[in-house]
Amino acid sequence: MERFNSEKISAEDVAIADNNAQWLGIPLIHLMECAGYSIADEIVKRYNLSDKSTVAIFCGTGNNGGDGFVVARHLSAFNIKSLVILVGTPEKIRTHASQFNWEVIRNKINYMVKTIIISDSTEIGNIRLLREDNKKLSLIVDGLLGTGVSGKIREPISTTIDVINKLREENEIEVVSIDIPSGMNPNTGEVIHKAVRADLVVALHRIKKGLDIKSDYIKEIIIRSIGIPSEASLFVGKGDLIPTLKTRNVDNHKGQFGRILVIGGSKNYSGAPAYSSLAGINFGIDLVITYVPEVVGDAIRNYSPNMIIRTSPGKWLNMNSFDEISELIEWSNAVVIGPGLGLQKETEELLLKLLEKLKHEKKSCVLDADSLKLVKNHLELLKGQNVILTPHEGELKIMTGIELPSYDQIEERSKAVLKLAKKYDFTLLVKGPYDYISNGKEIKINRIGCPEMSIGGTGDVLAGLCAAFLATDNNLFKSACSGAFLNGSIGEYCKQNIGTRFTAVDMINNINSVTKKLFNL
C-alpha cells in the first residue's frame, strides 16, 4: 500500500483530484490507461489464469466501464482472453477516453477480446459463457457503476448485478470490482437497492470512505495508483471549482440563488465595499446589499445601478447601526465585513457585537481588510465560527504576531497556516504569491494568479467571490479554495487580454468571461 494513499477519500474529493490532474496536464485517457493496467496487473499476480482462461468484464457506459475496456486490452498482452459485456449502448458512453478505448477493443483488439452489447436485460441470459454448465469462465470483473451511483439501480444494470452475484455464489467464480462494488454508496457504504458482492476491490488512487472489509459486499480491498500526483490534491485547480460553481434550478425565484450583505466603508474609503459587492453581483448572486456610512452612500450608488445601498448616519459605522444590520444578517446567506471599514474604536465595538450575532444565527461570513485588524485582540471570539479570514501575511502578523515562512517554502508555511487554523478553528486564506488555505484539518495552495494583482481592490474582489460561493451553498473551506482560484484566474485573464496595467474593476467586469472560458461555454 502506498503511504500517500492510506487515507480514505470522499467521492467528491476523488473527482476533484481527478479533474485537477487533468488541469495539471494529465489527460483522462492517461489516467484510464494507468487504472486499467494496474487492475490487469493485480489480476495476473493474484489469479492462476492461462491462455485457456476467459475473464468476463462487465462494463457500464461511464469511466469505470472505460477502465474495464483497458483491463481487457492489457489482459490480452498477458495472453488471457476476455469477454467484454457492455451493459448499455455505445452511443451512451459518456467520455471521449472511454469511447476511444471501446473503439479499440471493438474494432482492433478483437481476437483475444470479444465484445457483446447488452441493451436489454433479457439479452443477458443468451450469453453462452455465463451459462451454469460452462466451465471456461475463470474470473469476473465488475466495471458497471462508479462513485456516482444513487437511488434504485435501473435496468439492464440491475439484472446484470443479479447475474454476477449468482455466478459468484453458484459457480464459485471470484469477482473483482473496479474501485467500488457496483451499487454501493462510495461515501457511506450503504446499499439502497442492490450491489455486486466482490471478493476483491481494486480501489483506484485512494479507498473511498464507505468501503470496509467488514461489509457483506467486500472480502478484500487493495489500493493501486492511477498516476494522480500529489499536486492534484495539494494545489487548487479547476477540479475544486467544478462542484462549487452552482447553477440555478428551473423553478428558482429571486433570492434563492444567494443573498450577500457587505458591511464596510468609511469617510476615507468608498471603493473597497463596492468592489466586494460588485464581485458578488457579477458572479450572479441574486441580491447584494451594501451597508455603509452615509458619508459614502451616494458615491457608492454611482458605481452601478445594480447596487443596493443602505446607510447609517456618520463617517464610520458604529453601534447606532447594529439593529438594522442585525435584520440584514438574518436576511442574508453570507456576510462580508471589513472592506474600507476603518479602525475607529466605535467600529470595533460594532464588529464584536456583529460577530456575536453571526455566531448566534450560524451565518457564514468573510472577514477582510480592516476587520482583521480590529479583531486582533478578540480571536477567541472566532473559535468555531463559520468564518473565512483573508489576511495577507502582514495583516496576519498584526493579528497573531506570527511571521510566516516564505511563500515558496511550501512544507514549512503549510504547517504554520494549518496549525493556526486548527488553534482557532476557523478557515484561513492567507493571500500572497501563493494563497494558503486551511480549516485546521486540511490545507490547499492556490498558485493561480499574477504579480499584477498586487494592486488596490483585488483583495476586496476576493472577499466578494468567497462570499458568493458561501451564499450558493458551499462550505467554508471549499468556498475559500474556489474564491482564490477564480480570483487568480481572473487576474491571469486580464493580464493576457488587457495587459499588465489592469484594475480591480477590470477583474470584476471579466468574471463571466473567465467562468465561460474555464468551462468552454
Summary of the structure (lengths in Angstrom):
residues: 521
radius of gyration: 27.2
end to end distance: 40.5
largest distance: 89.5
contacts: 1900
relative contact order: 0.09
helix: 45%
strand: 17%
